[in-house]
Amino acid sequence: MSDYEIHELMVCRVAAEVDNDGVVVMGSFTPLAYASYMLAKLTHAKDVYIAGFDAVGMQPNQLSFTGAEAAAYKGAVCRWGMLEEINSIHLSNNGSVEAVSSAQFDGSGAINLSVIGDFQKPKVRLPGGAGAAEVIKMYRKMVAYFPDHNPRTLVDKVGFVTGTRWKVGAKARDEAGLMPGPIIVVTNFAVLVKDEDERPFRIESLHPGVDSQTVVEATGFELEVPSDIPTTAEPTEEQLRLLREEIDPFGTVKFDFVSGRDRLAYLQGILDAEWERAAAAAGVAT
């Protein structure tokens, strides 16, 4: 097995949740989710239908901070407005996966993308959930990912509920007219799964080199720890080739894994590389 970085393992694990059923949605430019969808489309889920931004039926393309939205429209079947997308996907039981991340996530599956602290006078005002509340409630699977597994993010109870799964168990969801499916959390340590309302998240797999006690201590809510926990599948040679050469040649996904202090310089490096490529394609000297 070739050397790989943790963000590449996480991309591959999120990609594994994408199949050819339903619609996969990219609501905004979130590099890890974007790369996961493209990887799935190029490998095991070639017929998956992807809606990116408001481009419907988008084709695989490279990650780009400057050109992602334009690239989504190239080759897409059509362009929808937000109302059409909500009615046709979110509220019509056609959504399969839209991977989300958040400032806080708790043991019930609730997310907080709104505020830290008092709502009227918050310590931090967050960007808000946009369509996340509908996505995590209505879609067949709720998939969340966190680059830094720690008890400040994976908390006992979120300070503000931006959205929640509401019904988790397959029978309860089916009776409510919702598509049955689990909550899956992919972090830099492990994969956690919850598929019953009455039971806590369980550790589904541990990433290579991580033990269960490390995961328990880094999680702010109760975990079920099976006696025999498998190791998360490592990226294959072909997956790494696709990620590094076709999907993410500039290392855009890694932006989420860089410390806040180093992010500006890292982003500038990506933008410079994108500009140099564009200039070379246009025959312009940089």
LUMRO-309650 format. One record per atom (N, C-alpha, C, CB): z, x, y; residue in three letters. Coordinates in steps of 0.05 Angstrom, whole numbers, plus 32768, in hexadecimal, padded with zeros to 4 digits. Each point is the difference from the previous one (the first is absolute). Glycine has a CB too. Example, Ala and Ser with C-alpha at 12.3 -4.5 7.8 and 13.67 -1.06 7.14 Angstrom:
! LUMRO-309650
809C81087F8EALA;80007FEE8018ALA;800080128018ALA;80197FDA7FE9ALA;7FD9801F802CSER;800180108018SER;800E7FF18016SER;7FD580187FF3SER;
! end
This chain:
! LUMRO-309650
800080117FE8MET;80007FEF8018MET;800080128019MET;80197FDB7FE7MET;7FD5801F802BSER;7FFF800F8019SER;80187FFA8011SER;7FCE80007FFFSER;803880138014ASP;80157FFB8013ASP;7FF97FE88012ASP;800D80317FFFASP;80067FBF8008TYR;7FFC7FE98011TYR;80187FFD8012TYR;7FE27FE97FDETYR;801B80088037GLU;80167FFA8013GLU;80097FE37FFBGLU;7FEE80218022GLU;802B7FDA7FE7ILE;800C7FE67FF9ILE;7FF17FE9800CILE;802C80177FFFILE;7FC77FED8018HIS;7FF17FE9800BHIS;7FE87FFA7FEFHIS;800E800D802EHIS;7FE780067FC4GLU;7FE97FFB7FEEGLU;800A7FF07FE7GLU;7FE9802A8010GLU;802E7FDD7FE6LEU;800B7FF17FE9LEU;80057FE38009LEU;8015802A7FEDLEU;7FF67FD2802BMET;80067FE5800AMET;7FE67FF08004MET;802A80118016MET;7FC17FFB7FF4VAL;7FE77FF28004VAL;7FF67FF77FE5VAL;7FF5801C8028VAL;800C7FF57FC4CYS;7FF67FF97FE5CYS;80117FE97FF4CYS;7FF0802F7FF9CYS;802A7FD1800CARG;80117FEB7FF5ARG;7FFB7FE5800DARG;802280227FF5ARG;7FDA7FDE8026VAL;7FFA7FE7800EVAL;7FE47FF67FF7VAL;801D800E8027VAL;7FD080057FD6ALA;7FE67FF87FF7ALA;80007FF27FE5ALA;7FEE8027801AALA;80257FE17FD5ALA;80027FF47FE5ALA;80067FE28001ALA;800F802C7FEFALA;7FFC7FCA8028GLU;80067FE48003GLU;7FE87FEF8009GLU;802E800D800BGLU;7FBC80017FFBVAL;7FE77FF28009VAL;7FEF7FFB7FE7VAL;80028016802EVAL;7FF57FD17FCFASP;7FED7FFA7FEBASP;7FE97FEF800BASP;802680027FDEASP;7FCA7FF38010ASN;7FE97FF18009ASN;80057FE38006ASN;7FE5801F7FE5ASN;80347FD8801AASP;80077FE48005ASP;80097FFD801DASP;800C7FFA7FCFASP;7FEB7FF0803EGLY;80097FFA801BGLY;7FF580138014GLY;80297FEE7FEDGLY;7FE38011802BVAL;7FF680108017VAL;801680148008VAL;7FE27FD98010VAL;8016803F7FF4VAL;80118015800BVAL;7FFC8002801EVAL;800080197FD4VAL;80157FE8803BVAL;7FFD7FFF801EVAL;800C8018800CVAL;80027FCE7FFFVAL;7FF0803E8014MET;800B80158011MET;80037FF4801CMET;7FEA80267FE4MET;802F7FD38023GLY;80047FF28019GLY;7FFF80128018GLY;801B7FE17FE7GLY;7FEC80388016SER;7FFE80148016SER;7FFC801B7FF4SER;801E7FE4801ESER;7FDD80307FF2PHE;7FF9801A7FF5PHE;801A800E7FF7PHE;7FD88003801EPHE;802F7FF97FC9THR;8017800D7FF3THR;7FF580137FEBTHR;801F7FD88008THR;7FE080427FFEPRO;7FF180137FF0PRO;80067FFF7FE2PRO;7FFF801C8028PRO;801B7FE37FD0LEU;800680017FE4LEU;7FF57FE77FF1LEU;8029801A800ALEU;7FDA7FCF8002ALA;7FF57FE87FF4ALA;7FE280017FFFALA;80277FE68010ALA;7FCD80228006TYR;7FE380028002TYR;7FF580127FEATYR;80027FF98032TYR;800A801F7FCBALA;7FF780137FEBALA;80037FF47FE4ALA;800C8026801FALA;800A7FCB7FDDSER;80047FF47FE6SER;7FEA7FEC7FF9SER;803280068006SER;7FC77FE9800DTYR;7FEB7FED7FFBTYR;7FE5800D7FFATYR;80187FE0801ETYR;7FE280357FF2MET;7FE6800E7FFCMET;8000800D7FE4MET;7FFC80088032MET;801B80047FC6LEU;8001800D7FE6LEU;7FFC7FEC7FEALEU;801F80238013LEU;7FEE7FC67FEFALA;7FFC7FEB7FECALA;7FE37FF77FFEALA;80307FF18007ALA;7FC4800B8011LYS;7FE47FF78001LYS;7FED80147FF3LYS;800B7FE7802ALYS;7FFC80327FD8LEU;7FEE80157FF5LEU;800580067FE3LEU;7FFE8013802DLEU;80187FE27FC8THR;800780077FE4THR;80027FE77FEFTHR;801980288010THR;7FFF7FCD7FEDHIS;80047FEB7FECHIS;7FFB7FE38009HIS;8021801F7FEDHIS;7FDC7FDE802EALA;7FFD7FE4800BALA;7FE77FFF8011ALA;80327FF87FFFALA;7FB7800F7FF5LYS;7FE78002800FLYS;7FF87FE5800CLYS;7FF380257FE3LYS;80167FC58012ASP;7FF77FE6800AASP;80157FF28012ASP;7FE57FFB7FD6ASP;803080148031VAL;80147FF48012VAL;7FF47FF9801BVAL;8024801A7FE8VAL;7FE47FD08023TYR;7FF67FF6801ATYR;801480088015TYR;7FE77FD97FEBTYR;801080388028ILE;8012800A8014ILE;7FF97FF5801CILE;8006802A7FE5ILE;800E7FCC8029ALA;7FFD7FF8801CALA;801080148011ALA;7FFB7FCF7FF4ALA;7FF68040801DGLY;800D80148010GLY;7FFC7FFA801EGLY;7FF880227FDCGLY;801E7FDE8033PHE;7FFF7FF6801CPHE;7FF57FE47FFEPHE;7FF8802F8014PHE;7FF17FCA7FF7ASP;7FF57FE57FFAASP;7FE480027FF4ASP;801B7FEE8026ASP;7FE080297FCCALA;7FE780047FF1ALA;80057FF77FE3ALA;7FF28027801FALA;7FFE7FC77FD8VAL;80057FF47FE5VAL;7FEC800D7FECVAL;80107FD58015VAL;7FFA80337FD4GLY;7FF0800D7FECGLY;7FF8801D8008GLY;7FEF7FD37FF4GLY;8024803B8018MET;7FFB801C8009MET;7FFC80127FE8MET;801A7FF8802AMET;7FD7801D7FDAGLN;7FFA80147FEBGLN;801280188004GLN;7FD07FEF7FFDGLN;803280227FEFPRO;801080198003PRO;7FF680128016PRO;800A7FFD7FCFPRO;8008800E8040ASN;7FF980138015ASN;801880128005ASN;7FE07FDF8014ASN;801B80377FFAGLN;801480148005GLN;80147FF68015GLN;7FDF80247FF5GLN;80397FE78009LEU;80147FFA8014LEU;7FF9800E801ALEU;80237FFB7FDDLEU;7FE37FF88039SER;7FFA800C801ASER;80107FF18015SER;7FD2800D7FF2SER;803D8002801EPHE;800F7FF48016PHE;7FEE7FF58015PHE;8026801F7FF7PHE;7FC37FEE800DTHR;7FEE7FF88015THR;7FEA7FED7FF7THR;8009802B8016THR;7FF17FD57FD0GLY;7FE97FF07FF7GLY;80057FEC7FEAGLY;7FE68025800EGLY;80347FD67FEBALA;80067FEF7FE9ALA;7FF67FE48004ALA;8028801C7FF7ALA;7FDC7FD98021GLU;7FF87FE48004GLU;7FE27FFC7FFFGLU;802A7FF9801BGLU;7FC8801A7FF2ALA;7FE37FFE8000ALA;7FF580047FE4ALA;7FFF8011802FALA;800D80017FC2ALA;7FF780057FE4ALA;80047FE77FEFALA;800A80318005ALA;800B7FC08000ALA;80057FE87FF0ALA;7FEA7FEC8002ALA;803180078006ALA;7FC27FF78011TYR;7FEB7FEC8004TYR;7FE680097FF3TYR;80157FF2802ATYR;7FE780287FD2LYS;7FE7800A7FF4LYS;7FFF7FF87FE3LYS;7FFF80278020LYS;7FEE7FC97FD9GLY;7FFD7FF77FE4GLY;80107FE77FF9GLY;7FF8802F7FF5GLY;80197FC7801EALA;80107FE87FFAALA;7FEE7FE87FFEALA;802880158017ALA;7FE17FD77FDBVAL;7FF07FE77FFDVAL;7FFF7FF0801AVAL;800D7FFF7FCFVAL;800A7FFF803ECYS;80017FF18019CYS;801980078010CYS;7FE77FDA7FEACYS;801C801A802DARG;801880048011ARG;800D7FE68005ARG;7FEB80288016ARG;802F7FD77FE5TRP;80107FE78004TRP;801280048018TRP;7FFE7FF57FCFTRP;80097FF4803DGLY;80167FFF8014GLY;801A7FFD7FF1GLY;7FE17FEC8023GLY;803580187FECMET;801B7FFF7FF4MET;80057FE57FF3MET;801080218021MET;7FE87FC97FECLEU;80057FE57FF5LEU;7FF27FFC7FE6LEU;80067FEF802ELEU;7FE1801B7FD0GLU;7FF27FFD7FE7GLU;800D80107FE9GLU;7FD67FF9801AGLU;8033801F7FEDGLU;800D80107FECGLU;801A7FF47FF6GLU;7FEC80288015GLU;80247FCE7FFEILE;801A7FF37FF8ILE;7FFB7FE87FEEILE;80148010802CILE;7FDA7FDF7FDCASN;7FFA7FE87FF0ASN;7FF480067FE5ASN;7FFA7FE7802BASN;7FF4802D7FD4SER;7FF180057FE8SER;800E80137FEDSER;7FD77FF9801ASER;803B80187FF0ILE;800E80137FEEILE;801E7FFB7FFFILE;7FDC8021800BILE;80317FE1800CHIS;801D7FFF8001HIS;800B7FE57FF5HIS;7FFF801F8027HIS;7FF57FCB7FE2LEU;800B7FE57FFALEU;7FF27FF27FE9LEU;800D7FFD8030LEU;7FE080117FC4SER;7FF17FF37FEBSER;8004800D7FE4SER;7FDE7FF48023SER;8037801B7FDAASN;8006800D7FE7ASN;7FE980117FF5ASN;801E7FDA7FF6ASN;7FD58034801DASN;7FEB80137FF8ASN;8007801D8005ASN;7FE07FDC800BASN;803780298000GLY;8009801B8006GLY;800C800D7FE7GLY;80077FF48030GLY;7FF080257FCASER;800B800E7FE9SER;801480158009SER;7FD57FF87FE8SER;8023801B8028VAL;801180168009VAL;7FFA8007801DVAL;800180127FD1VAL;80147FF1803EGLU;7FFE800E801AGLU;801A80108002GLU;7FE37FDC8016GLU;801B803E7FE5ALA;801880118000ALA;800C8002801CALA;7FED801A7FD9ALA;802D7FE48029VAL;800E8000801AVAL;801680157FFFVAL;7FF67FCF8007VAL;801280398011SER;801780118003SER;80107FF58017SER;7FE880297FEESER;80317FDF8015SER;80117FF48015SER;801680138007SER;7FF57FD27FEFSER;801980278027ALA;801780108009ALA;80187FFC7FEEALA;7FEF7FFD802FALA;80147FEB7FC7GLN;80167FFA7FEDGLN;7FF57FEE7FEAGLN;802280048025GLN;7FEA7FFF7FC3PHE;7FF97FF17FE9PHE;80197FFC7FF0PHE;7FD080127FFFPHE;80357FD57FF7ASP;80197FFC7FF2ASP;7FFC7FF77FE3ASP;80167FF5802CASP;800180077FC6GLY;80007FF97FE4GLY;7FF57FE57FF9GLY;8026801D7FFCGLY;7FD57FD28018SER;7FF37FE67FFBSER;7FE280028002SER;80297FE98011SER;7FCE802D7FFBGLY;7FE380038005GLY;7FF97FF9801DGLY;7FF77FF67FD1GLY;801D80058040ALA;7FFB7FFA801CALA;7FF9801A8010ALA;801F7FD97FFDALA;7FD080248017ILE;7FF880178010ILE;80087FFB801DILE;7FDA800A7FE1ILE;802A800C802EASN;80067FFF801CASN;7FEC8011800FASN;80317FF77FF8ASN;7FBE7FFD8017LEU;7FED800E8012LEU;80047FF7801DLEU;7FDF80047FDALEU;80387FF1802CSER;80047FF3801ASER;8013800F8012SER;7FF77FD57FEASER;8022802E800EVAL;8014800D8011VAL;8015800E7FF0VAL;7FF87FDE8023VAL;801380387FE8ILE;8019800C7FF5ILE;80167FFA8014ILE;7FE680247FE7ILE;802F7FCF8010GLY;80157FF88013GLY;7FFE7FE38008GLY;8002802F8010GLY;800C7FCA8005ASP;80007FE4800AASP;7FE47FF9800AASP;80308004800DASP;7FC77FE47FECPHE;7FE57FF88007PHE;7FFB7FFF801EPHE;7FFF7FE57FD6PHE;801580128039GLN;7FFD7FFE801DGLN;8002801C800EGLN;80147FD27FFEGLN;7FFC80407FF7LYS;8003801A800BLYS;7FFF80157FE9LYS;801B7FEE8027LYS;7FCD80157FCEPRO;7FFE80117FE8PRO;8002801E8006PRO;7FE47FDD7FEBPRO;802580328002LYS;7FFF801D8002LYS;7FE3800A7FFFLYS;802E80047FEBLYS;7FC27FEF8004VAL;7FE480077FFDVAL;7FF07FE67FFEVAL;800B802C7FEAVAL;7FE17FD18027ARG;7FEE7FEA7FFEARG;7FE880097FEFARG;800F7FEC802DARG;7FED80077FBCLEU;7FEB80077FEDLEU;7FE67FF08005LEU;8023800C7FDFLEU;7FC77FFC8015PRO;7FE67FF38006PRO;7FFD7FE37FF8PRO;7FEE802C7FFCPRO;80237FCA7FF3GLY;7FFD7FE47FF6GLY;7FF07FFF7FE7GLY;80047FF0802FGLY;7FFD7FF97FC4GLY;7FF47FFD7FE6GLY;7FE37FF77FFFGLY;802D7FF77FF2GLY;7FC97FFE8024ALA;7FE47FF47FFFALA;7FFE7FED7FE8ALA;7FED802A8017ALA;80017FDC7FD7GLY;7FFC7FEE7FE8GLY;801180087FE8GLY;7FD37FF78011GLY;803F801D7FF2ALA;800F800A7FE9ALA;80107FEA7FF3ALA;8002802D8016ALA;800A7FC17FF9ALA;80117FEB7FF4ALA;7FF07FEF7FECALA;801C7FFF8029ALA;7FCB7FFA7FDEGLU;7FF07FF07FEEGLU;7FF780117FE8GLU;7FF07FE48027GLU;800980357FDFVAL;7FF680127FEBVAL;801580037FE9VAL;7FE480188022VAL;80357FEF7FE6ILE;801380067FEBILE;800A7FE77FF2ILE;800E8028801AILE;7FEF7FC17FF2LYS;80087FE77FF3LYS;7FEA7FF47FEFLYS;801E7FF78026LYS;7FC980097FE4MET;7FEB7FF17FF3MET;7FF080107FECMET;7FFD7FE58029MET;800180357FDATYR;7FEE800F7FEFTYR;800A80037FE4TYR;7FF280198028TYR;7FFC7FED7FC5ARG;800780017FE4ARG;801580167FFBARG;7FD27FF07FF4ARG;802B80268019LYS;801480167FFELYS;800A8007801CLYS;7FEA80117FD5LYS;802F7FF6802CMET;800A800C8018MET;8003801E7FFBMET;80187FD6800FMET;7FD9803A7FFFVAL;8001801D7FFCVAL;8009800D801AVAL;7FDB7FFE7FDDVAL;803A80128021ALA;800B800E8017ALA;8002801D7FFAALA;801A7FD8800FALA;7FE380398005TYR;8001801D7FFCTYR;8011800D8016TYR;7FD380007FE8TYR;803B80158011PHE;8011800E8013PHE;7FFF801E7FFBPHE;801F7FD88003PHE;7FD780378011PRO;7FFE801D7FFCPRO;801A800F7FFEPRO;7FD67FFD8019PRO;80407FF67FF2ASP;801A800D8000ASP;80157FED7FF4ASP;7FF3801C8029ASP;80147FE87FBEHIS;80137FEE7FF2HIS;801C80078009HIS;7FE17FFC7FD8HIS;802B7FF38039ASN;801B8005800AASN;800F7FE68005ASN;7FF0802B8015ASN;802B7FD67FECPRO;800F7FE78003PRO;7FFF7FF3801CPRO;801E80127FDDPRO;7FD67FFC8037ARG;7FFC7FF4801AARG;7FE77FED8000ARG;801580298016ARG;7FD97FDD7FD8THR;7FE87FF07FFETHR;80037FEB7FE9THR;7FE480268011THR;80257FE27FD8LEU;80057FEE7FEALEU;801D7FF78001LEU;7FDC80177FE3LEU;80287FD4802DVAL;801B7FF88007VAL;800A7FE87FEFVAL;7FF78010802FVAL;80247FEB7FD3ASP;800B7FEA7FF1ASP;7FF67FE5800BASP;8029801B7FF8ASP;7FD57FE38023LYS;7FF67FE8800CLYS;7FF28007801ALYS;80257FE47FEBLYS;7FC280138019VAL;7FF280078019VAL;800E7FF38018VAL;7FD580037FE6VAL;8029800B8031GLY;800D7FF68018GLY;7FF17FE8800CGLY;8010802D8009GLY;7FD67FD07FF1PHE;7FF07FEA8009PHE;7FEA7FFB7FEBPHE;8009800B8031PHE;7FF47FDC7FC7VAL;7FED7FF97FEBVAL;7FE57FFA800DVAL;80257FEE7FE2VAL;7FC98026801DTHR;7FE57FFB8009THR;7FF07FF07FECTHR;8001802B801ATHR;80057FD97FCCGLY;7FF37FF17FEBGLY;800F80057FE6GLY;7FD480038017GLY;80287FEB7FD6THR;800D80037FE6THR;7FEF7FF27FEATHR;802E80028016THR;7FD680067FD2ARG;7FF07FF57FE9ARG;80087FE37FFBARG;7FFC802D7FECARG;801D7FCB801ATRP;800B7FE57FFCTRP;80047FFA7FE2TRP;7FE97FF1802ATRP;8001800A7FC7LYS;80027FFD7FE3LYS;7FF680197FF3LYS;7FFA7FCD8003LYS;8014803D7FE9VAL;7FF880197FF3VAL;7FF87FFB7FE3VAL;801E8019801EVAL;7FF27FD97FD3GLY;7FFA7FFB7FE4GLY;7FE67FF17FFBGLY;803180017FF8GLY;7FC280057FF2ALA;7FE67FF47FFAALA;80017FE17FFFALA;7FF3802A7FE7ALA;80227FCB800BLYS;80027FE37FFDLYS;80057FF3801BLYS;801280077FD2LYS;80008004803EALA;80067FF5801AALA;7FE880018013ALA;8030800E7FFAALA;7FC180078005ARG;7FE880028011ARG;7FEB7FEC7FF7ARG;800A80318009ARG;7FF27FCD7FDEASP;7FEC7FED7FF5ASP;80077FE38008ASP;7FF680207FDAASP;80247FD98024GLU;80087FE58007GLU;7FFD7FFB801EGLU;802080017FDAGLU;7FE280148036ALA;7FFD7FFD801DALA;7FE280018009ALA;802D80158006ALA;7FC17FEE7FE7GLY;7FE480018007GLY;7FF7801C8009GLY;80027FD0800BGLY;800E80447FEELEU;7FFA801C8008LEU;7FF780107FE8LEU;80227FFD8026LEU;7FCE80177FDFMET;7FF780117FEAMET;801780117FF5MET;7FD280018014MET;80337FFE7FD2PRO;801580117FF5PRO;7FF9801E8002PRO;800C7FDB7FE1PRO;800880358024GLY;7FFC801D8002GLY;8019800D800AGLY;7FCF7FF98008GLY;803480217FF2PRO;8019800E8006PRO;8000800C801CPRO;8004800A7FD0PRO;801380018037ILE;800380128017ILE;8000801C7FF6ILE;80197FDD801BILE;7FD580347FEFILE;7FFE801B7FF7ILE;800480138018ILE;7FE07FF37FDBILE;8033801F8023VAL;800680138015VAL;7FFA801C7FF6VAL;80237FE28013VAL;7FCB802C7FFCVAL;7FF9801C7FF9VAL;800B80128016VAL;7FD67FF17FE8VAL;803B80228011THR;800B80138013THR;7FFA801C7FF7THR;80257FE0800BTHR;7FE580338004ASN;7FFC801D7FF9ASN;801280087FE9ASN;7FF38009802FASN;801E7FE67FC8PHE;801280067FE9PHE;7FF87FF07FE6PHE;802480098021PHE;7FD57FDE7FE2ALA;7FFE7FEF7FE9ALA;7FEF7FE78005ALA;802D80117FF1ALA;7FD17FDF7FFAVAL;7FF47FE58003VAL;80167FEC7FF8VAL;7FD080117FF5VAL;80357FDC801DLEU;80137FEB7FFBLEU;7FF27FE57FFDLEU;80238019801ALEU;7FE77FD67FD4VAL;7FF37FE67FFBVAL;80157FEA7FFFVAL;7FDB80177FE6VAL;801F7FD28025LYS;80107FE87FFELYS;7FEE7FE97FF9LYS;802280118022LYS;7FE47FE27FC7ASP;7FF07FE97FF8ASP;80107FE87FF8ASP;7FDF80207FF1ASP;803B7FE08015GLU;80127FE97FFBGLU;80127FFD8018GLU;7FFE80067FCEGLU;80077FE2803BASP;80117FFB8017ASP;801D80097FFBASP;7FE37FDA800CASP;802780227FDCGLU;801C80047FFAGLU;8007801D7FF9GLU;80027FD17FF1GLU;7FEA8040800BARG;8005801B7FF8ARG;7FF880138017ARG;7FF97FF47FCFARG;801580238033PRO;7FF980138015PRO;7FE6800F7FFAPRO;80308005800APRO;7FC7800B8009PHE;7FEA80127FFAPHE;800880137FE9PHE;7FF07FFD8031PHE;7FFC80097FBFARG;800580147FEBARG;7FEE80198005ARG;800D7FDC7FDFARG;7FFC803A8018ILE;7FEF80188002ILE;7FEB7FFF7FEAILE;8026801B8014ILE;7FC17FE17FF4GLU;7FEA7FFE7FECGLU;7FF8801C7FF7GLU;7FF07FD68015GLU;800E803D7FFDSER;7FF9801C7FF9SER;800B80138014SER;7FD67FF07FE9SER;802E8028800FLEU;800A80168011LEU;7FE980148004LEU;80307FF97FF1LEU;7FCC80118027HIS;7FEC80148004HIS;8009801A7FF3HIS;7FF17FEA802BHIS;7FFC80277FCEPRO;800880197FF3PRO;801480108010PRO;7FD280017FECPRO;804480088006GLY;80148010800CGLY;80167FF0800EGLY;7FDE80218006GLY;80217FC47FFAVAL;80147FEF800CVAL;80117FF37FEBVAL;7FE27FF88028VAL;803980077FDBASP;80117FF37FEDASP;800A7FE6800BASP;800E802C7FEEASP;7FFC7FC28001SER;80087FE58008SER;801780018014SER;7FF07FEF7FD4SER;802380238029GLN;801780018012GLN;7FF78006801DGLN;801C80107FDAGLN;7FD080018029THR;7FF58005801BTHR;7FF57FE6800CTHR;7FF5802F7FF3THR;7FFD7FC17FFDVAL;7FF57FE7800AVAL;80167FEC8007VAL;7FD780087FE4VAL;803D7FF6800BVAL;80167FEE8005VAL;800F8007801AVAL;80057FF97FCFVAL;800180208035GLU;800E800A8018GLU;7FF07FFC8019GLU;801880207FE3GLU;7FCE7FE0801BALA;7FEF7FFE8017ALA;7FF87FE38007ALA;7FEF802D7FF6ALA;801C7FC07FFATHR;7FF97FE48003THR;80187FF0800ATHR;7FDD80047FDCTHR;801F7FEC8039GLY;80177FF1800BGLY;80067FE67FF2GLY;7FF48014802AGLY;7FFC7FE47FC2PHE;80057FE87FF1PHE;800380067FE2PHE;7FE77FE58023PHE;802380087FCEGLU;800580037FE4GLU;7FE680057FF0GLU;80297FE38004GLU;7FD8802E7FE9LEU;7FE980057FEFLEU;80087FFD7FE3LEU;7FEC801F8022LEU;80027FD67FCEGLU;800380007FE3GLU;7FF4801A7FF5GLU;7FFE7FCD7FFEGLU;801180427FF3VAL;7FF7801A7FF6VAL;7FFD7FFE7FE2VAL;801880188026VAL;7FD07FE67FD0PRO;7FFB7FFF7FE3PRO;8009801A7FF3PRO;7FD97FE08007PRO;802D801E7FDFSER;800980177FF2SER;7FE980147FFBSER;80237FE47FEASER;7FC580128015ASP;7FE980127FFCASP;7FEB7FFA8015ASP;800880027FCEASP;7FF580108046ILE;7FEE7FFC8016ILE;7FE980137FFEILE;80267FF1801DILE;7FC180047FE2PRO;7FE980127FFEPRO;7FFA800F801APRO;7FED7FE17FDEPRO;800380338020THR;7FF780108017THR;7FE77FF3800CTHR;8014802B7FECTHR;7FEB7FD3802ETHR;7FE87FF5800DTHR;7FE880117FF9THR;801C7FEF8026THR;7FCE80037FD4ALA;7FE7800E7FF9ALA;7FF780128017ALA;7FF37FDA7FE3ALA;8006803F8017GLU;7FF680128014GLU;7FE37FFC8005GLU;802380217FF2GLU;7FD37FE78026PRO;7FE47FFD8006PRO;7FEE800F7FEDPRO;800C7FFA8030PRO;7FDD7FFB7FC9THR;7FED800E7FEFTHR;7FEF80128012THR;7FFF7FDA7FDFTHR;7FF280388013GLU;7FEE8012800EGLU;7FEC7FF18011GLU;800680227FDCGLU;7FEF7FC88018GLU;7FEC7FF0800EGLU;800C7FF28018GLU;7FE77FFA7FD5GLU;80317FFB8028GLN;800D7FF38017GLN;800480138017GLN;80167FE07FE0GLN;7FF38038801ALEU;800580148014LEU;7FE58008800ELEU;802980117FE7LEU;7FC27FF28009ARG;7FE68007800CARG;7FF77FEA8013ARG;7FF5801A7FD6ARG;800D7FCD8022LEU;7FF77FEA8011LEU;80117FFF801ALEU;7FF27FE77FD7LEU;8028801C8026LEU;801180008018LEU;7FFA80168013LEU;80247FEB7FE4LEU;7FD9802D8012ARG;7FFD80188011ARG;7FE48004800BARG;802480147FE6ARG;7FC87FE2800BGLU;7FE480068008GLU;7FF27FE7800CGLU;7FFF80227FDCGLU;80077FC7801AGLU;7FF17FE88008GLU;80117FEC8011GLU;7FE580067FD8GLU;80347FF78022ILE;80107FEC800EILE;8010800B8018ILE;80037FE87FD5ILE;800A802F8027ASP;8012800A8015ASP;7FFD801F8003ASP;80207FDA7FF6ASP;7FC9802F8012PRO;7FFC801D8002PRO;8011800E8015PRO;7FD27FF87FF0PRO;80377FF98024PHE;8010800C8016PHE;801E7FFD7FFCPHE;7FD97FF7801EPHE;80307FFD7FCBGLY;801C7FFE7FFCGLY;800E7FEB8011GLY;8000802F7FF3GLY;7FF27FBB8013THR;800A7FEB8012THR;80197FF37FF4THR;7FD27FF98012THR;802E80027FD4VAL;80177FF37FF3VAL;801A800F8005VAL;7FE17FED7FDDVAL;801D802D8023LYS;801880118003LYS;800E7FFC801BLYS;7FEA80217FE1LYS;80087FD38032PHE;800C7FFB801APHE;801B7FF17FFEPHE;7FD27FFF8014PHE;80307FEE7FDAASP;80187FF07FFCASP;801780117FF4ASP;7FE47FD77FFBASP;801680407FFAPHE;801380117FF3PHE;800980188011PHE;7FEC7FF17FD4PHE;800880118043VAL;800780168013VAL;80177FF78011VAL;7FD080118000VAL;804280018006SER;80177FFA8011SER;7FF77FF8801CSER;801C80207FE6SER;7FF47FD08027GLY;7FFA7FF6801BGLY;7FFA80178013GLY;801C7FD97FF8GLY;7FF2803D8005ARG;7FFD80178012ARG;7FE4800D7FFDARG;803180087FFDARG;7FC47FF67FEAASP;7FE7800E7FFBASP;7FE87FED8000ASP;801980207FE5ASP;7FEC7FC68020ARG;7FEA7FED7FFDARG;7FEA80038015ARG;80217FE17FECARG;7FE68025802DLEU;7FEC80018015LEU;7FED80177FFALEU;80217FEE8021LEU;7FE980297FD7ALA;7FEF80167FFAALA;7FEE7FFB7FE8ALA;8022801F8014ALA;7FEA7FD37FD8TYR;7FF17FFA7FE8TYR;7FE97FEC8006TYR;802980087FE4TYR;7FDD7FE4802CLEU;7FEC7FED8008LEU;7FEA800D8010LEU;80237FDC8001LEU;7FE480368011GLN;7FEC800E8010GLN;7FED80107FEEGLN;802080038027GLN;7FEB80097FC4GLY;7FEF800F7FEEGLY;7FEC7FEE7FF2GLY;802580207FF9GLY;7FE47FC87FFFILE;7FEE7FED7FF3ILE;7FEA7FF78014ILE;80257FF07FE2ILE;7FE380098036LEU;7FED7FF78014LEU;7FEB80168007LEU;80237FE18013LEU;7FE780387FEEASP;7FEE80168006ASP;7FEB80037FE9ASP;80248018801BASP;7FE67FE57FCCALA;7FEE80037FE9ALA;7FEB7FE98000ALA;802580177FE6ALA;7FE47FD18021GLU;7FEE7FE98001GLU;7FEB80048016GLU;80247FE27FEFGLU;7FE480298028TRP;7FEE80048016TRP;7FEB80167FF9TRP;80247FF28020TRP;7FE580237FD3GLU;7FEE80157FF8GLU;7FEB7FF67FECGLU;802580228008GLU;7FE47FCD7FE6ARG;7FEC7FF47FEDARG;7FEC7FEF800EARG;802380017FDCARG;7FE77FEE8037ALA;7FEE7FEE800EALA;7FEC80108012ALA;80247FDD8000ALA;7FE68038800CALA;7FF080118012ALA;7FEA800E7FEFALA;802780068020ALA;7FE180047FC8ALA;7FED800E7FEFALA;7FEA7FEC7FF7ALA;802480207FF1ALA;7FE47FC88008ALA;7FEC7FEC7FF8ALA;7FED7FF98016ALA;80217FEE7FE0ALA;7FE980138039ALA;7FEF7FF98017ALA;7FF28019800CALA;801E7FDA800AALA;7FE8803D7FEAGLY;7FF38018800BGLY;800B8009801BGLY;7FD87FF37FE7GLY;80418006801EVAL;800C8007801AVAL;801380177FFCVAL;7FFC7FD08010VAL;800380448001ALA;801380177FFEALA;801C7FF88009ALA;7FDA80208008ALA;803B7FEA7FEATHR;801B7FFA8007THR;800D8017800FTHR;80047FE27FD8THR;
! end
